[in-house]
Amino acid sequence: MNQCIVCKTGWTECSVKIDGVDVAVCHTCLNMSKRNFIFICMGCGAVHIRDKDEMIARASDEIKRAYATCYDMQLIQGINKCVSCDPVGIVDTMEGNA
């Protein structure tokens, strides 16, 4: 059994290894991913959960169309860096300097 990387309390038998990190997500968190985007930072292991409706509402039209196609999917995405482990890098990326 593997401990869920998202809630840190659930357990599951399913996991995948991404960049040497075991990524296990329990059924409760998988169900939560229907309403939320879940981003797992492969750099520091931080988990960021964002409401799908809120993120889609703030996105550009092009991104909205992309999200609309996967709205009902259970998506948990690995990201290379996050604001917790590389705040300067995130700002540079958002400003197009990276």
LINNORSUL-V704939 format. One record per pair of residues at least 24 apart in sequence whose C-alpha atoms are under 6 Angstrom apart, sorted by sequence separation. I is the first residue (numbers start at 1). J is the second residue. D is the distance in Angstrom with one decimal. If there is no record, write none. Layout:
<<I | J | D> <I | J | D>>
This chain:
<<39 | 76 | 5.9> <41 | 78 | 5.8> <42 | 79 | 5.9> <43 | 80 | 5.8> <38 | 76 | 4.9> <39 | 77 | 4.8> <40 | 78 | 4.8> <41 | 79 | 4.9> <42 | 80 | 5.3> <43 | 81 | 5.4> <39 | 78 | 5.7> <41 | 80 | 5.9> <34 | 74 | 5.0> <41 | 81 | 5.6> <33 | 74 | 5.1> <44 | 85 | 6.0>>
